[in-house]
Amino acid sequence: MNASSSGKARAASSSQPSDSSSKRKRGIFQKELQHMMYGFGDDPNPLPETVALVEDIVLEYVTDFAHKAQDMGSKRGKLSVEDFLYLVRKDAPKLNRCKELLSMQEELKQARKAFDVDEEKLAASLD
């Protein structure tokens, strides 16, 4: 192996997550993925190997997506929701789903805020 090919191998291996980091992440979403897989037509108890493979694929996708968004945000100095929306701008279903989830998040935030205000008024009136 010559020096240039060993450099390429080293560069390729550095972009891959180390075994310790991938082992540390494994199993985080197992239950949720099993439920999602069943919801999409899989067996109620899918093989553990299948769930582990799907989890590896999901974690790789989310990590890559976050890194791309971070690269976009680094130009401005910080990461924002708009960086993620920019990345999915050409995928209409994903963009629409993101906007829907963001609006639902805002509605929940407003409802919690209103509930907290009502609770504070109730507590003040009882005192």
HELIX and SHEET records of a PDB file:
HELIX    1   1 ALA A    3  SER A   15  1                                  13    
HELIX    2   2 ASP A   19  LYS A   25  1                                   7    
HELIX    3   3 GLN A   30  GLY A   39  1                                  10    
HELIX    4   4 PRO A   48  SER A   74  1                                  27    
HELIX    5   5 VAL A   81  LEU A   87  1                                   7    
HELIX    6   6 ALA A   92  LEU A  126  1                                  35    
END                                                                             
